[in-house]
Amino acid sequence: MRGGPFFRRMGCLFVVFSFFAFMGFLGLLRFVLAPFIEFHGAPPLERPDLIISFGLVGFLVLLSALFLGVRSLRRMSKPLDELLNASNRVAEGNYSTRVEEKGPPEVRSLTEAFNSMAEKLEVNDKQRRNMLADISHELRSPITIMQGNLEGMIDGVYTADKERLKSLYDETQMLSRLVDDLRTLSLAESGALRLKREPTDLGLLIREVVSAFESQTQEKEIKVALALSDIEELEVDPQRVREVLSNLVSNALRYTPSQGEVKIGVTKSVTSVERSVLAYVQDSGPGIESGDLSRIFDRFYKSSDSGGMGLGLSIAKYLVEAHGGKIWAESELGQGTKISFTLTA
C-alpha cells in the first residue's frame, strides 16, 4: 500500500497544525478578552475563569473540527489509496484494473475518469496486439513466397525467367502497398494525418479513378455506370479522397462477376445543419451476410474469397471521417453491396 503512509502523514500534519492553531487561539483570546475584563473593573489576570471558560469552549469547537476533519480525511483516504494502487497496476501494464466508485462525489468523479481511462488503454492495447498479429500474418505470405522462389533459383530448381521474376516483383509491390497502407492507417488512428485541402472537382476525380481501372473493367467486361450530379468544387484533400474512391472501386470490381455492372454516383445532400455531398459505389456481386456487414470496416477484415489485405475499407473509413464525413454499407445477398459516404462541403 503505497498510498497509506502518505495519508497517515497528512493526518499527523493536520493534528500538529490543529495543536498550534489552538495555542494561537488561546493567545489571541487573552488579548481579545483583556479590554472586556478591564471594563468590568478587574485586571485580566484576576479573571482567569473567563479565560478558562472561553478557552474550554474554543477547545471543544476545535476538537469537534479536528474530529470531523480526521473523519473526512479517513473517508477520502481509502478510495484515494485504492486509486493510487490501481494507477500503479496500470503503469505496470495491467489495463484491466478497475476501481469501485465510492466516497465523496469528487472522489467518485475521479474514480469514474480513471476507470474510463483504463478501459480506453485496455482497448488500445488489445488493438495494438491484434494489429501486430495481423501484420505478422500478412507479411508472412509474400515473404514465404519470395523466399521459396529465391531458394529454388539458388538451388537450380527454378530458372530465373521473366515470368518468375515478375511474380517476385508483384510480391514486392504487395509488400510496398501493405507498408503504405499501414502508415496511412497509423497516421489516421493517431490523429496525426494532415489533410491538404483544396478546391476539388469530385466528378472529375471519379472519372480519373475509373479510368485508372479501365484495364480491369475491360478484362472482366464490367460496365461502369456513372451518375454524377453537377456539384460545386469541394474543399477536400484530393489525394486522400482519390484513395477512398480507389479502394471502393477496387473492392467493387473484385466482387463483381464478369459482364456485371458497377454503379458510381454523387449527389448533393443539404440539411438544416450543413451542406454535404453524398457519393456511393455499388457492385453487382454476391452481397455480404448481415452478420458480417458491421465488420467490413474493421482493420484486416476480409472474406474467405477476398484477394486483398483487408485494409482498404478501414483506411477509407478513417479518411472519410478525417474529412468530417460518414461512411456506411448496405448489402443484400445475391444483389450486391453499396458503400456510401459523405463529404462536408
ZADO-1210 file (C-alpha; in nm, 4 decimals, padded with zeros to 6 digits):
<atoms>
<atom x="00.0000" y="00.0000" z="00.0000" code="MET" pos="1"/>
<atom x="00.1973" y="00.2973" z="-00.1234" code="ARG" pos="2"/>
<atom x="-00.0831" y="00.5446" z="-00.0587" code="GLY" pos="3"/>
<atom x="-00.1324" y="00.4614" z="00.3144" code="GLY" pos="4"/>
<atom x="00.1817" y="00.6299" z="00.4582" code="PRO" pos="5"/>
<atom x="00.1104" y="00.9446" z="00.2595" code="PHE" pos="6"/>
<atom x="-00.2348" y="00.9902" z="00.4079" code="PHE" pos="7"/>
<atom x="-00.1119" y="00.8977" z="00.7573" code="ARG" pos="8"/>
<atom x="00.1500" y="01.1714" z="00.7279" code="ARG" pos="9"/>
<atom x="-00.1201" y="01.4125" z="00.6154" code="MET" pos="10"/>
<atom x="-00.3261" y="01.3190" z="00.9235" code="GLY" pos="11"/>
<atom x="-00.0300" y="01.3786" z="01.1565" code="CYS" pos="12"/>
<atom x="00.0379" y="01.7159" z="00.9970" code="LEU" pos="13"/>
<atom x="-00.3293" y="01.8039" z="01.0407" code="PHE" pos="14"/>
<atom x="-00.3139" y="01.7192" z="01.4157" code="VAL" pos="15"/>
<atom x="00.0080" y="01.9194" z="01.4665" code="VAL" pos="16"/>
<atom x="-00.1368" y="02.2137" z="01.2789" code="PHE" pos="17"/>
<atom x="-00.4535" y="02.1950" z="01.4911" code="SER" pos="18"/>
<atom x="-00.2471" y="02.1985" z="01.8129" code="PHE" pos="19"/>
<atom x="-00.0547" y="02.5089" z="01.7185" code="PHE" pos="20"/>
<atom x="-00.3737" y="02.6716" z="01.5917" code="ALA" pos="21"/>
<atom x="-00.5329" y="02.6079" z="01.9323" code="PHE" pos="22"/>
<atom x="-00.2354" y="02.7557" z="02.1168" code="MET" pos="23"/>
<atom x="-00.2535" y="03.0587" z="01.8948" code="GLY" pos="24"/>
<atom x="-00.6241" y="03.0795" z="01.9636" code="PHE" pos="25"/>
<atom x="-00.5590" y="03.0891" z="02.3391" code="LEU" pos="26"/>
<atom x="-00.3018" y="03.3637" z="02.2994" code="GLY" pos="27"/>
<atom x="-00.5336" y="03.5649" z="02.0798" code="LEU" pos="28"/>
<atom x="-00.8178" y="03.5066" z="02.3237" code="LEU" pos="29"/>
<atom x="-00.6213" y="03.6690" z="02.6095" code="ARG" pos="30"/>
<atom x="-00.5736" y="03.9927" z="02.4171" code="PHE" pos="31"/>
<atom x="-00.9306" y="03.9952" z="02.2884" code="VAL" pos="32"/>
<atom x="-01.0803" y="03.9480" z="02.6342" code="LEU" pos="33"/>
<atom x="-00.8462" y="04.1883" z="02.8118" code="ALA" pos="34"/>
<atom x="-01.0491" y="04.5074" z="02.7381" code="PRO" pos="35"/>
<atom x="-01.3736" y="04.3288" z="02.8253" code="PHE" pos="36"/>
<atom x="-01.2395" y="04.2134" z="03.1607" code="ILE" pos="37"/>
<atom x="-01.0845" y="04.5523" z="03.2435" code="GLU" pos="38"/>
<atom x="-01.4195" y="04.7153" z="03.1589" code="PHE" pos="39"/>
<atom x="-01.5757" y="04.5136" z="03.4401" code="HIS" pos="40"/>
<atom x="-01.3229" y="04.6530" z="03.6834" code="GLY" pos="41"/>
<atom x="-01.0841" y="04.3621" z="03.7201" code="ALA" pos="42"/>
<atom x="-00.7380" y="04.3179" z="03.5738" code="PRO" pos="43"/>
<atom x="-00.7143" y="04.0401" z="03.3116" code="PRO" pos="44"/>
<atom x="-00.5004" y="03.8159" z="03.5258" code="LEU" pos="45"/>
<atom x="-00.7525" y="03.8346" z="03.8144" code="GLU" pos="46"/>
<atom x="-01.0353" y="03.6913" z="03.5958" code="ARG" pos="47"/>
<atom x="-00.8878" y="03.3618" z="03.4765" code="PRO" pos="48"/>
<atom x="-01.2315" y="03.1989" z="03.4983" code="ASP" pos="49"/>
<atom x="-01.3468" y="03.3817" z="03.1882" code="LEU" pos="50"/>
<atom x="-01.0331" y="03.2932" z="03.0017" code="ILE" pos="51"/>
<atom x="-01.0708" y="02.9286" z="03.1023" code="ILE" pos="52"/>
<atom x="-01.4396" y="02.9255" z="03.0060" code="SER" pos="53"/>
<atom x="-01.3817" y="03.0763" z="02.6651" code="PHE" pos="54"/>
<atom x="-01.0729" y="02.8615" z="02.6195" code="GLY" pos="55"/>
<atom x="-01.2719" y="02.5487" z="02.7012" code="LEU" pos="56"/>
<atom x="-01.5397" y="02.6425" z="02.4510" code="VAL" pos="57"/>
<atom x="-01.2742" y="02.7108" z="02.1896" code="GLY" pos="58"/>
<atom x="-01.1067" y="02.3819" z="02.2714" code="PHE" pos="59"/>
<atom x="-01.4337" y="02.1888" z="02.2291" code="LEU" pos="60"/>
<atom x="-01.5036" y="02.3639" z="01.8970" code="VAL" pos="61"/>
<atom x="-01.1519" y="02.2892" z="01.7774" code="LEU" pos="62"/>
<atom x="-01.1772" y="01.9294" z="01.8963" code="LEU" pos="63"/>
<atom x="-01.5036" y="01.8858" z="01.7057" code="SER" pos="64"/>
<atom x="-01.3460" y="02.0350" z="01.3927" code="ALA" pos="65"/>
<atom x="-01.0458" y="01.8067" z="01.4400" code="LEU" pos="66"/>
<atom x="-01.2727" y="01.5014" z="01.4727" code="PHE" pos="67"/>
<atom x="-01.4720" y="01.5915" z="01.1633" code="LEU" pos="68"/>
<atom x="-01.1555" y="01.6687" z="00.9689" code="GLY" pos="69"/>
<atom x="-00.9907" y="01.3372" z="01.0586" code="VAL" pos="70"/>
<atom x="-01.3122" y="01.1527" z="00.9750" code="ARG" pos="71"/>
<atom x="-01.3383" y="01.3233" z="00.6369" code="SER" pos="72"/>
<atom x="-00.9711" y="01.2578" z="00.5698" code="LEU" pos="73"/>
<atom x="-01.0099" y="00.8881" z="00.6522" code="ARG" pos="74"/>
<atom x="-01.3223" y="00.8709" z="00.4372" code="ARG" pos="75"/>
<atom x="-01.1292" y="01.0130" z="00.1415" code="MET" pos="76"/>
<atom x="-00.8012" y="00.8343" z="00.2083" code="SER" pos="77"/>
<atom x="-00.9284" y="00.4793" z="00.1472" code="LYS" pos="78"/>
<atom x="-01.0696" y="00.5327" z="-00.2062" code="PRO" pos="79"/>
<atom x="-00.7731" y="00.7547" z="-00.2912" code="LEU" pos="80"/>
<atom x="-00.5413" y="00.4795" z="-00.1673" code="ASP" pos="81"/>
<atom x="-00.7212" y="00.2360" z="-00.3971" code="GLU" pos="82"/>
<atom x="-00.6904" y="00.4778" z="-00.6878" code="LEU" pos="83"/>
<atom x="-00.3190" y="00.5212" z="-00.6271" code="LEU" pos="84"/>
<atom x="-00.2614" y="00.1458" z="-00.6114" code="ASN" pos="85"/>
<atom x="-00.4735" y="00.0931" z="-00.9219" code="ALA" pos="86"/>
<atom x="-00.2734" y="00.3558" z="-01.1118" code="SER" pos="87"/>
<atom x="00.0448" y="00.1690" z="-01.0184" code="ASN" pos="88"/>
<atom x="-00.1013" y="-00.1527" z="-01.1618" code="ARG" pos="89"/>
<atom x="-00.1988" y="00.0269" z="-01.4825" code="VAL" pos="90"/>
<atom x="00.1526" y="00.1713" z="-01.5063" code="ALA" pos="91"/>
<atom x="00.2836" y="-00.1871" z="-01.4898" code="GLU" pos="92"/>
<atom x="00.0656" y="-00.2843" z="-01.7875" code="GLY" pos="93"/>
<atom x="-00.2410" y="-00.4293" z="-01.6132" code="ASN" pos="94"/>
<atom x="-00.5024" y="-00.2340" z="-01.8116" code="TYR" pos="95"/>
<atom x="-00.7913" y="-00.4478" z="-01.6859" code="SER" pos="96"/>
<atom x="-00.7666" y="-00.2749" z="-01.3462" code="THR" pos="97"/>
<atom x="-01.0860" y="-00.1038" z="-01.2299" code="ARG" pos="98"/>
<atom x="-01.1740" y="00.0773" z="-00.9055" code="VAL" pos="99"/>
<atom x="-01.5107" y="00.0675" z="-00.7293" code="GLU" pos="100"/>
<atom x="-01.6782" y="00.4076" z="-00.7300" code="GLU" pos="101"/>
<atom x="-01.7273" y="00.5146" z="-00.3691" code="LYS" pos="102"/>
<atom x="-01.6525" y="00.8017" z="-00.1339" code="GLY" pos="103"/>
<atom x="-01.7356" y="01.1721" z="-00.1722" code="PRO" pos="104"/>
<atom x="-01.8708" y="01.2985" z="-00.5076" code="PRO" pos="105"/>
<atom x="-01.5312" y="01.4450" z="-00.6016" code="GLU" pos="106"/>
<atom x="-01.3594" y="01.1102" z="-00.5446" code="VAL" pos="107"/>
<atom x="-01.6352" y="00.9296" z="-00.7358" code="ARG" pos="108"/>
<atom x="-01.5797" y="01.1613" z="-01.0340" code="SER" pos="109"/>
<atom x="-01.2062" y="01.0952" z="-01.0166" code="LEU" pos="110"/>
<atom x="-01.2673" y="00.7188" z="-00.9988" code="THR" pos="111"/>
<atom x="-01.5042" y="00.7327" z="-01.2962" code="GLU" pos="112"/>
<atom x="-01.2429" y="00.9203" z="-01.5015" code="ALA" pos="113"/>
<atom x="-00.9768" y="00.6664" z="-01.4006" code="PHE" pos="114"/>
<atom x="-01.1934" y="00.3692" z="-01.4997" code="ASN" pos="115"/>
<atom x="-01.2725" y="00.5332" z="-01.8338" code="SER" pos="116"/>
<atom x="-00.9026" y="00.5921" z="-01.8974" code="MET" pos="117"/>
<atom x="-00.8136" y="00.2333" z="-01.8030" code="ALA" pos="118"/>
<atom x="-01.0854" y="00.0988" z="-02.0331" code="GLU" pos="119"/>
<atom x="-00.9537" y="00.3010" z="-02.3274" code="LYS" pos="120"/>
<atom x="-00.5985" y="00.1880" z="-02.2557" code="LEU" pos="121"/>
<atom x="-00.7175" y="-00.1746" z="-02.2466" code="GLU" pos="122"/>
<atom x="-00.8957" y="-00.1375" z="-02.5818" code="VAL" pos="123"/>
<atom x="-00.5929" y="00.0322" z="-02.7393" code="ASN" pos="124"/>
<atom x="-00.3601" y="-00.2353" z="-02.6063" code="ASP" pos="125"/>
<atom x="-00.5834" y="-00.5093" z="-02.7458" code="LYS" pos="126"/>
<atom x="-00.5968" y="-00.3335" z="-03.0839" code="GLN" pos="127"/>
<atom x="-00.2196" y="-00.2966" z="-03.0838" code="ARG" pos="128"/>
<atom x="-00.1691" y="-00.6659" z="-03.0099" code="ARG" pos="129"/>
<atom x="-00.4202" y="-00.7679" z="-03.2756" code="ASN" pos="130"/>
<atom x="-00.2604" y="-00.5347" z="-03.5268" code="MET" pos="131"/>
<atom x="00.0858" y="-00.6809" z="-03.4638" code="LEU" pos="132"/>
<atom x="-00.0537" y="-01.0313" z="-03.5081" code="ALA" pos="133"/>
<atom x="-00.2345" y="-00.9306" z="-03.8283" code="ASP" pos="134"/>
<atom x="00.0733" y="-00.7588" z="-03.9693" code="ILE" pos="135"/>
<atom x="00.2858" y="-01.0661" z="-03.8969" code="SER" pos="136"/>
<atom x="00.0310" y="-01.2827" z="-04.0775" code="HIS" pos="137"/>
<atom x="00.0075" y="-01.0509" z="-04.3786" code="GLU" pos="138"/>
<atom x="00.3846" y="-01.0202" z="-04.4122" code="LEU" pos="139"/>
<atom x="00.4454" y="-01.3925" z="-04.3775" code="ARG" pos="140"/>
<atom x="00.2712" y="-01.4952" z="-04.7016" code="SER" pos="141"/>
<atom x="00.4601" y="-01.2767" z="-04.9545" code="PRO" pos="142"/>
<atom x="00.7905" y="-01.3249" z="-04.7720" code="ILE" pos="143"/>
<atom x="00.7434" y="-01.7028" z="-04.7751" code="THR" pos="144"/>
<atom x="00.6643" y="-01.6967" z="-05.1485" code="ILE" pos="145"/>
<atom x="00.9689" y="-01.4850" z="-05.2312" code="MET" pos="146"/>
<atom x="01.1955" y="-01.6889" z="-05.0064" code="GLN" pos="147"/>
<atom x="01.0797" y="-02.0165" z="-05.1620" code="GLY" pos="148"/>
<atom x="01.1284" y="-01.8888" z="-05.5182" code="ASN" pos="149"/>
<atom x="01.4717" y="-01.7423" z="-05.4457" code="LEU" pos="150"/>
<atom x="01.5886" y="-02.0603" z="-05.2716" code="GLU" pos="151"/>
<atom x="01.4666" y="-02.2589" z="-05.5719" code="GLY" pos="152"/>
<atom x="01.6652" y="-02.0356" z="-05.8079" code="MET" pos="153"/>
<atom x="01.9786" y="-02.0666" z="-05.5952" code="ILE" pos="154"/>
<atom x="01.9462" y="-02.4466" z="-05.5821" code="ASP" pos="155"/>
<atom x="01.8808" y="-02.4614" z="-05.9564" code="GLY" pos="156"/>
<atom x="01.5273" y="-02.5959" z="-05.9151" code="VAL" pos="157"/>
<atom x="01.3742" y="-02.2849" z="-06.0752" code="TYR" pos="158"/>
<atom x="01.5039" y="-02.0789" z="-06.3638" code="THR" pos="159"/>
<atom x="01.5207" y="-01.7033" z="-06.3295" code="ALA" pos="160"/>
<atom x="01.2893" y="-01.6467" z="-06.6260" code="ASP" pos="161"/>
<atom x="01.0837" y="-01.3340" z="-06.6869" code="LYS" pos="162"/>
<atom x="00.7585" y="-01.4829" z="-06.5607" code="GLU" pos="163"/>
<atom x="00.9056" y="-01.5935" z="-06.2278" code="ARG" pos="164"/>
<atom x="01.0842" y="-01.2620" z="-06.1770" code="LEU" pos="165"/>
<atom x="00.7575" y="-01.0800" z="-06.2483" code="LYS" pos="166"/>
<atom x="00.5888" y="-01.2919" z="-05.9826" code="SER" pos="167"/>
<atom x="00.8558" y="-01.1906" z="-05.7315" code="LEU" pos="168"/>
<atom x="00.8176" y="-00.8270" z="-05.8359" code="TYR" pos="169"/>
<atom x="00.4411" y="-00.8475" z="-05.7763" code="ASP" pos="170"/>
<atom x="00.5053" y="-00.9775" z="-05.4255" code="GLU" pos="171"/>
<atom x="00.7372" y="-00.6843" z="-05.3508" code="THR" pos="172"/>
<atom x="00.4664" y="-00.4487" z="-05.4792" code="GLN" pos="173"/>
<atom x="00.2192" y="-00.6098" z="-05.2413" code="MET" pos="174"/>
<atom x="00.4613" y="-00.5579" z="-04.9531" code="LEU" pos="175"/>
<atom x="00.5093" y="-00.1949" z="-05.0550" code="SER" pos="176"/>
<atom x="00.1319" y="-00.1361" z="-05.0634" code="ARG" pos="177"/>
<atom x="00.0980" y="-00.3020" z="-04.7236" code="LEU" pos="178"/>
<atom x="00.3615" y="-00.0718" z="-04.5730" code="VAL" pos="179"/>
<atom x="00.1972" y="00.2366" z="-04.7276" code="ASP" pos="180"/>
<atom x="-00.1469" y="00.1291" z="-04.6065" code="ASP" pos="181"/>
<atom x="-00.0184" y="00.0632" z="-04.2555" code="LEU" pos="182"/>
<atom x="00.1466" y="00.4037" z="-04.2444" code="ARG" pos="183"/>
<atom x="-00.1749" y="00.5760" z="-04.3559" code="THR" pos="184"/>
<atom x="-00.3757" y="00.3752" z="-04.1046" code="LEU" pos="185"/>
<atom x="-00.1325" y="00.4578" z="-03.8247" code="SER" pos="186"/>
<atom x="-00.1456" y="00.8305" z="-03.9009" code="LEU" pos="187"/>
<atom x="-00.5254" y="00.8266" z="-03.9182" code="ALA" pos="188"/>
<atom x="-00.5708" y="00.6328" z="-03.5933" code="GLU" pos="189"/>
<atom x="-00.3299" y="00.8560" z="-03.4019" code="SER" pos="190"/>
<atom x="-00.4906" y="01.1746" z="-03.5317" code="GLY" pos="191"/>
<atom x="-00.1629" y="01.2783" z="-03.6972" code="ALA" pos="192"/>
<atom x="-00.2988" y="01.2631" z="-04.0518" code="LEU" pos="193"/>
<atom x="-00.2759" y="01.6092" z="-04.2086" code="ARG" pos="194"/>
<atom x="-00.5174" y="01.6914" z="-04.4876" code="LEU" pos="195"/>
<atom x="-00.4118" y="01.9249" z="-04.7682" code="LYS" pos="196"/>
<atom x="-00.7485" y="02.0707" z="-04.8582" code="ARG" pos="197"/>
<atom x="-00.8001" y="02.2491" z="-05.1870" code="GLU" pos="198"/>
<atom x="-01.0935" y="02.3138" z="-05.4232" code="PRO" pos="199"/>
<atom x="-01.1606" y="01.9783" z="-05.5911" code="THR" pos="200"/>
<atom x="-01.3965" y="01.8705" z="-05.8680" code="ASP" pos="201"/>
<atom x="-01.5293" y="01.5433" z="-05.7275" code="LEU" pos="202"/>
<atom x="-01.6886" y="01.4412" z="-06.0598" code="GLY" pos="203"/>
<atom x="-01.3563" y="01.4788" z="-06.2408" code="LEU" pos="204"/>
<atom x="-01.1798" y="01.2885" z="-05.9636" code="LEU" pos="205"/>
<atom x="-01.4238" y="00.9978" z="-06.0001" code="ILE" pos="206"/>
<atom x="-01.3687" y="00.9849" z="-06.3775" code="ARG" pos="207"/>
<atom x="-00.9920" y="00.9749" z="-06.3272" code="GLU" pos="208"/>
<atom x="-01.0222" y="00.6874" z="-06.0774" code="VAL" pos="209"/>
<atom x="-01.2491" y="00.4905" z="-06.3104" code="VAL" pos="210"/>
<atom x="-01.0031" y="00.5489" z="-06.5964" code="SER" pos="211"/>
<atom x="-00.7219" y="00.4030" z="-06.3847" code="ALA" pos="212"/>
<atom x="-00.9181" y="00.0752" z="-06.3553" code="PHE" pos="213"/>
<atom x="-01.0031" y="00.0581" z="-06.7262" code="GLU" pos="214"/>
<atom x="-00.7871" y="-00.2493" z="-06.7935" code="SER" pos="215"/>
<atom x="-00.9658" y="-00.4441" z="-06.5199" code="GLN" pos="216"/>
<atom x="-01.3111" y="-00.3442" z="-06.6366" code="THR" pos="217"/>
<atom x="-01.2281" y="-00.4438" z="-06.9933" code="GLN" pos="218"/>
<atom x="-01.0754" y="-00.7748" z="-06.8843" code="GLU" pos="219"/>
<atom x="-01.3905" y="-00.8750" z="-06.6945" code="LYS" pos="220"/>
<atom x="-01.6254" y="-00.6929" z="-06.9350" code="GLU" pos="221"/>
<atom x="-01.7723" y="-00.4959" z="-06.6459" code="ILE" pos="222"/>
<atom x="-01.9905" y="-00.1975" z="-06.7222" code="LYS" pos="223"/>
<atom x="-01.9301" y="00.1126" z="-06.5106" code="VAL" pos="224"/>
<atom x="-02.2356" y="00.3388" z="-06.4891" code="ALA" pos="225"/>
<atom x="-02.1721" y="00.6940" z="-06.3673" code="LEU" pos="226"/>
<atom x="-02.4431" y="00.9151" z="-06.2167" code="ALA" pos="227"/>
<atom x="-02.2649" y="01.2402" z="-06.1417" code="LEU" pos="228"/>
<atom x="-02.4693" y="01.5431" z="-06.0448" code="SER" pos="229"/>
<atom x="-02.3412" y="01.8893" z="-06.1212" code="ASP" pos="230"/>
<atom x="-02.1923" y="01.9945" z="-05.7881" code="ILE" pos="231"/>
<atom x="-01.9651" y="02.2726" z="-05.6753" code="GLU" pos="232"/>
<atom x="-01.5992" y="02.2143" z="-05.6000" code="GLU" pos="233"/>
<atom x="-01.5269" y="02.0827" z="-05.2506" code="LEU" pos="234"/>
<atom x="-01.2518" y="02.1859" z="-05.0104" code="GLU" pos="235"/>
<atom x="-01.1023" y="01.8386" z="-04.9619" code="VAL" pos="236"/>
<atom x="-00.7685" y="01.6623" z="-04.9869" code="ASP" pos="237"/>
<atom x="-00.7836" y="01.5268" z="-05.3453" code="PRO" pos="238"/>
<atom x="-00.5144" y="01.2653" z="-05.2853" code="GLN" pos="239"/>
<atom x="-00.6948" y="01.1187" z="-04.9837" code="ARG" pos="240"/>
<atom x="-01.0374" y="01.1265" z="-05.1493" code="VAL" pos="241"/>
<atom x="-00.8835" y="00.9560" z="-05.4536" code="ARG" pos="242"/>
<atom x="-00.7529" y="00.6886" z="-05.2166" code="GLU" pos="243"/>
<atom x="-01.1034" y="00.6387" z="-05.0760" code="VAL" pos="244"/>
<atom x="-01.2567" y="00.6082" z="-05.4227" code="LEU" pos="245"/>
<atom x="-00.9804" y="00.3761" z="-05.5442" code="SER" pos="246"/>
<atom x="-01.0327" y="00.1410" z="-05.2509" code="ASN" pos="247"/>
<atom x="-01.4089" y="00.1318" z="-05.3040" code="LEU" pos="248"/>
<atom x="-01.3858" y="00.0837" z="-05.6816" code="VAL" pos="249"/>
<atom x="-01.1175" y="-00.1839" z="-05.6407" code="SER" pos="250"/>
<atom x="-01.3421" y="-00.3737" z="-05.3990" code="ASN" pos="251"/>
<atom x="-01.6434" y="-00.3393" z="-05.6268" code="ALA" pos="252"/>
<atom x="-01.4527" y="-00.4723" z="-05.9280" code="LEU" pos="253"/>
<atom x="-01.3115" y="-00.7606" z="-05.7248" code="ARG" pos="254"/>
<atom x="-01.6539" y="-00.8903" z="-05.6260" code="TYR" pos="255"/>
<atom x="-01.8471" y="-00.8059" z="-05.9419" code="THR" pos="256"/>
<atom x="-01.8647" y="-01.1078" z="-06.1769" code="PRO" pos="257"/>
<atom x="-01.7738" y="-01.0923" z="-06.5448" code="SER" pos="258"/>
<atom x="-02.0198" y="-00.8878" z="-06.7515" code="GLN" pos="259"/>
<atom x="-02.1559" y="-00.7400" z="-06.4302" code="GLY" pos="260"/>
<atom x="-02.2125" y="-00.3727" z="-06.3508" code="GLU" pos="261"/>
<atom x="-02.0649" y="-00.1218" z="-06.1075" code="VAL" pos="262"/>
<atom x="-02.2563" y="00.1968" z="-06.0335" code="LYS" pos="263"/>
<atom x="-02.0829" y="00.5108" z="-05.9089" code="ILE" pos="264"/>
<atom x="-02.2711" y="00.8258" z="-05.8219" code="GLY" pos="265"/>
<atom x="-02.2509" y="01.1569" z="-05.6403" code="VAL" pos="266"/>
<atom x="-02.5298" y="01.3936" z="-05.5361" code="THR" pos="267"/>
<atom x="-02.5790" y="01.6982" z="-05.3152" code="LYS" pos="268"/>
<atom x="-02.7028" y="01.6412" z="-04.9630" code="SER" pos="269"/>
<atom x="-02.8346" y="01.9577" z="-04.7985" code="VAL" pos="270"/>
<atom x="-02.9653" y="01.9592" z="-04.4397" code="THR" pos="271"/>
<atom x="-03.0567" y="02.2321" z="-04.1942" code="SER" pos="272"/>
<atom x="-02.7214" y="02.1826" z="-04.0232" code="VAL" pos="273"/>
<atom x="-02.4694" y="02.1505" z="-04.3054" code="GLU" pos="274"/>
<atom x="-02.4223" y="02.1171" z="-04.6760" code="ARG" pos="275"/>
<atom x="-02.2501" y="01.7978" z="-04.7888" code="SER" pos="276"/>
<atom x="-02.2010" y="01.5636" z="-05.0831" code="VAL" pos="277"/>
<atom x="-02.3157" y="01.2024" z="-05.0923" code="LEU" pos="278"/>
<atom x="-02.1132" y="00.9574" z="-05.3029" code="ALA" pos="279"/>
<atom x="-02.1583" y="00.5836" z="-05.3489" code="TYR" pos="280"/>
<atom x="-02.0043" y="00.2812" z="-05.5210" code="VAL" pos="281"/>
<atom x="-02.2330" y="-00.0160" z="-05.5825" code="GLN" pos="282"/>
<atom x="-02.1326" y="-00.3566" z="-05.7164" code="ASP" pos="283"/>
<atom x="-02.3423" y="-00.6442" z="-05.8502" code="SER" pos="284"/>
<atom x="-02.1588" y="-00.9138" z="-05.6580" code="GLY" pos="285"/>
<atom x="-02.2808" y="-01.1856" z="-05.4215" code="PRO" pos="286"/>
<atom x="-02.3514" y="-00.9477" z="-05.1328" code="GLY" pos="287"/>
<atom x="-02.2476" y="-00.9702" z="-04.7681" code="ILE" pos="288"/>
<atom x="-02.4057" y="-01.1625" z="-04.4827" code="GLU" pos="289"/>
<atom x="-02.5859" y="-00.9315" z="-04.2393" code="SER" pos="290"/>
<atom x="-02.3704" y="-01.0592" z="-03.9529" code="GLY" pos="291"/>
<atom x="-02.0528" y="-00.9581" z="-04.1366" code="ASP" pos="292"/>
<atom x="-02.1745" y="-00.6217" z="-04.2632" code="LEU" pos="293"/>
<atom x="-02.0801" y="-00.4323" z="-03.9468" code="SER" pos="294"/>
<atom x="-01.7271" y="-00.5742" z="-03.9573" code="ARG" pos="295"/>
<atom x="-01.6214" y="-00.4860" z="-04.3107" code="ILE" pos="296"/>
<atom x="-01.4608" y="-00.1599" z="-04.1954" code="PHE" pos="297"/>
<atom x="-01.2516" y="-00.3385" z="-03.9306" code="ASP" pos="298"/>
<atom x="-00.8802" y="-00.3499" z="-03.9848" code="ARG" pos="299"/>
<atom x="-00.7608" y="-00.6676" z="-04.1647" code="PHE" pos="300"/>
<atom x="-01.1153" y="-00.7994" z="-04.2001" code="TYR" pos="301"/>
<atom x="-01.1725" y="-00.9862" z="-04.5243" code="LYS" pos="302"/>
<atom x="-01.3986" y="-01.2589" z="-04.6516" code="SER" pos="303"/>
<atom x="-01.2764" y="-01.6083" z="-04.7316" code="SER" pos="304"/>
<atom x="-01.2668" y="-01.5374" z="-05.1060" code="ASP" pos="305"/>
<atom x="-01.1051" y="-01.1943" z="-05.0761" code="SER" pos="306"/>
<atom x="-00.7794" y="-01.1331" z="-05.2557" code="GLY" pos="307"/>
<atom x="-00.6950" y="-00.8141" z="-05.0704" code="GLY" pos="308"/>
<atom x="-00.5235" y="-00.7458" z="-04.7401" code="MET" pos="309"/>
<atom x="-00.8302" y="-00.6263" z="-04.5513" code="GLY" pos="310"/>
<atom x="-00.7113" y="-00.2686" z="-04.5071" code="LEU" pos="311"/>
<atom x="-00.8823" y="-00.0805" z="-04.7901" code="GLY" pos="312"/>
<atom x="-01.2213" y="-00.0197" z="-04.6288" code="LEU" pos="313"/>
<atom x="-01.0671" y="00.0518" z="-04.2899" code="SER" pos="314"/>
<atom x="-00.8461" y="00.3193" z="-04.4458" code="ILE" pos="315"/>
<atom x="-01.1430" y="00.4592" z="-04.6402" code="ALA" pos="316"/>
<atom x="-01.3392" y="00.4905" z="-04.3158" code="LYS" pos="317"/>
<atom x="-01.0634" y="00.6850" z="-04.1397" code="TYR" pos="318"/>
<atom x="-01.0045" y="00.9134" z="-04.4384" code="LEU" pos="319"/>
<atom x="-01.3742" y="00.9942" z="-04.4744" code="VAL" pos="320"/>
<atom x="-01.4065" y="01.0650" z="-04.1024" code="GLU" pos="321"/>
<atom x="-01.0949" y="01.2844" z="-04.1176" code="ALA" pos="322"/>
<atom x="-01.2912" y="01.4991" z="-04.3655" code="HIS" pos="323"/>
<atom x="-01.5809" y="01.5188" z="-04.1208" code="GLY" pos="324"/>
<atom x="-01.7919" y="01.2707" z="-04.3185" code="GLY" pos="325"/>
<atom x="-01.9509" y="00.9322" z="-04.2579" code="LYS" pos="326"/>
<atom x="-01.9297" y="00.6006" z="-04.4413" code="ILE" pos="327"/>
<atom x="-02.1632" y="00.3009" z="-04.4294" code="TRP" pos="328"/>
<atom x="-02.2525" y="-00.0131" z="-04.6219" code="ALA" pos="329"/>
<atom x="-02.5781" y="-00.1698" z="-04.7426" code="GLU" pos="330"/>
<atom x="-02.5950" y="-00.5181" z="-04.8869" code="SER" pos="331"/>
<atom x="-02.8370" y="-00.7875" z="-04.9928" code="GLU" pos="332"/>
<atom x="-02.7335" y="-01.1429" z="-05.0704" code="LEU" pos="333"/>
<atom x="-02.7406" y="-01.2065" z="-05.4422" code="GLY" pos="334"/>
<atom x="-02.7944" y="-00.8379" z="-05.5211" code="GLN" pos="335"/>
<atom x="-02.4586" y="-00.6802" z="-05.4395" code="GLY" pos="336"/>
<atom x="-02.3190" y="-00.4249" z="-05.1960" code="THR" pos="337"/>
<atom x="-02.3454" y="-00.0468" z="-05.1902" code="LYS" pos="338"/>
<atom x="-02.0986" y="00.1619" z="-04.9929" code="ILE" pos="339"/>
<atom x="-02.1873" y="00.5277" z="-04.9434" code="SER" pos="340"/>
<atom x="-02.0010" y="00.8149" z="-04.7848" code="PHE" pos="341"/>
<atom x="-02.0486" y="01.1854" z="-04.7256" code="THR" pos="342"/>
<atom x="-01.8054" y="01.4743" z="-04.7505" code="LEU" pos="343"/>
<atom x="-01.8812" y="01.8088" z="-04.5906" code="THR" pos="344"/>
<atom x="-01.8726" y="02.0949" z="-04.8384" code="ALA" pos="345"/>
</atoms>
